[in-house]
Amino acid sequence: MPKPDVYRAPVTVSRKEFLVQGSDADFRRSIYAMVQCVGRLLACRDAFGKELNLTPSQFVVLMGVAQSQGSGGVTIRGLADHVALASTHVTTEVRRLEEAGLLVKRPSPVDKRSVRVFLRPRGEQEVARIAPFIRLINDVLFEDIDPEALKTTQRVARQLILNSESALAEIRKRQLQRKEQPPAADGSAVTSRGAKRQYSAESRSPHRNEGADSVRREKAKASRSSG
């Protein structure tokens, strides 16, 4: 009996330095590990936020102010860069943390059109309260990881962030191309928009509610007869 062919999945990267004997298995394992790592880091961040009754984003903004305000406060733009969130999102979270009595905005002494963000005394207390828990978790997370390995990880992460801008642009281009593609002749690739048009047309069809109309007519006839 002939031996069945062994299926080989196509490689997911074409750079030869990431292939071992033509296989991308090590590359894939690295991707899976990074995704799992990010998920667990986010879970830890969620836990820190819950300790302070804050959302994860609010926790990040609060800690970002604590780490970057110095003696003169931090601008919204500087804070956004520090915590890697959009300025509009940071503005919203700063407002909510102000309302909670944790942060305060003051006019910039340099540019009156700008503001500087500071911790309020209650914010300082909350940061001090959560700090021992954060230290405990970080000590466990980074056990057996040496400083050089951490620096390498930071360089890789920062490069991935930079490269992701181009990668996401390619994804958006692909999505746009898919939207512009006409539906297949056999109707196998009906888009949600196409389906909506189809169902709308059916709802206007005189045959769509034929059965229901017949039932209503029979009920009306029976009602007249009984009357």
N, C-alpha and C positions, 0 to 999 in steps of 0.2 A: 504494500500500500504506500503511495507516495506521501512524503512528509508534508503536512500543511504549511503554507507560508506563514512566517511570523510577522504580524503587523508592526510597523515602525511608524510612530507618530512623526509628523514633520517637525523639524527643529523650530524653536521659537525665537532664535537669535541667529544672525548670520556672521557675527564677528568671530573669526577663527580662534582668537585667544580665549573665548568663552566656551569653546567646544573641546571635548576630550574624546579623541578618536571618533570625531564626527557626531558625538552625542552632546546634548544640552542638559543632561540629567543633573549635573552639579549646579549649573546655572539655575535650573528650576527649583532645586532644593534651597538655593540662596534666596530666591524670590519668596518661596513659601515661608521660610524662616523670618524674613523681614516683615511680611504681612502679619504673621502671627505675633511677632514682637511689637509691632505698632498697635495691634489690637489690645495687647496686655498693658502697654504703656497708657493707652487711653482709658482702660478700665481702672488703673491706679489713679489717673487724674480725676475720673468721675468720683472715686471714693474720697479724694481730698476735698472736692467740691461739696459733697454731701455732708462731710464733717462740719462745714461752715454754713450749711443750708444754702449753697450757691450752685448755679449750673456750672458745668465744666468751663465754659467760656468766661463766666464771671470770675471763677477761681483763677484762671490764667491771667486775666486782666489785673486782678487784685495783686497777685504775686509779681506781675510785670511792673506795676507801679512801685512796689516795695523794693524791687531789685534795681530800678533805674531812676527813681526820683532824685536821689542825691540830696543836695541842699536847695536846688532851684526848681524841683519838680520836673515833670516830663511832659513833652507835647503829645498830642494825640498821634501825630505822624511817627514820632519816635517810639511811642508805646506800641503802635501797630507793627512797626518794623521789629521791635524787640520780641513780641509774642507771636509774630507771623500770622496776624489776622488782618482782614481788610479794615481800613480806617473807618468806614461807615459802621461796621460791626462793633469796633472798639468804642466809637462814639456812643452807640446805643447802650453798651454794657457799662460804660463809665457813668452814664446818666442813671442807670438802674442802681449802681453801687453808690452813687451820690444819694439817691432816695433812701437807700438802706442805711445811710449814715457812715459809710466806710471810706468814701473818697470825697475830695473837694476840689473844685476847679477855681483857679485864681488867674487874673489877667497876667499875661507875660510882661515882665518889666522891659523887655526888648522890643516886642511887637504887640501893640495894643489889640491887634486883630486876632491874636492867638491867645490860647490859654495854656496854663500848666496844671498838671494833675498831681495831687498829693494824697497821701494817706491821712485820714482823720485819726484821732486818738483811738477810736473804736476799731478802725482798720488795723492799726498797729497791734492792738490787743489780739485781734483775730489771727493775724499773721504769726504772732508769737505763740498763739495757742496751737496752731496746726504744725508749726515747725518740727517739734519732736517726732510727730507721726510721719512727716515727709522724710526726715532723716532715717528713721527706722526702715521704711520701705525702700529708699534708695540704697541703703547699706546692703539690704538683702538682694535687690535687683542687680547690683553691680559687683557682687561678690565674685572673686576669681577673674575679674576683668582688669587688666593693667591699664595705666594711663595712656600708654602709646596706642593700645588697641582702641581705646575710647576716642582718641584724636583721629585715628583712621576712620572710625565709624562716623564721626562728625564731618570729616571731609567728604566721605561717600554720600552722606545724607544731604549735605549742602549742594553737592553736584547734582544729585537726583532732583532736588528742588528746582535748580536752574534748568536742567534738561526737561523737566516735566512741562515747562511752558511750551516748548516746541512739540512735545508729545501730545499735549492736550489740544494744540492747534491742529495737529494731524487728525485727532479724533473728531474734532468739530468739523473739519473738512469732509471726513468720511460720512458723518451724520448728514451733512448738507447734501452730499451726493446721493445718499440713500433716499432722502426726501424728494429729490428731483427725478428719481428713476420712475418711469411709467410702470403701472401694475402689469404683472405677467398676463399673457393672453388667456391662459386657462383659469385666471382668477386665484391662483394659489398664493399670491403675495399681496393680498388685499390689505391696504394700510388701514389704520384706525379711522383716518379721515374718510377713506373710500367706503369703509363699512358704515360710517355714519350717514353718508349720502345715500347708500343703498337702503339702509333701514328707514331713512326718512321717506324715500320714494315708496317703499312698501307700505308705510303707514298711511300714505295718501291713496293707495290702490283701492279701487271700488270692490275688489274681491277679498281684501284682507279681513274685513269684519262681516263677511257674508253670513257665517254661521251665527254670530252674535245677533245680527239683525233679524235673522229668521226666528230665533228664540224669542226676541222682543215682540215680533209680530204675533207669534202664537200666544204669548201671555196677554197681549192687548185684546186679541180675539176672545180668549177665554173670559177676560174680565167683562167684556161687553155682553157675552152670553149669559153670565151669572147675574148681570144687572138687569 
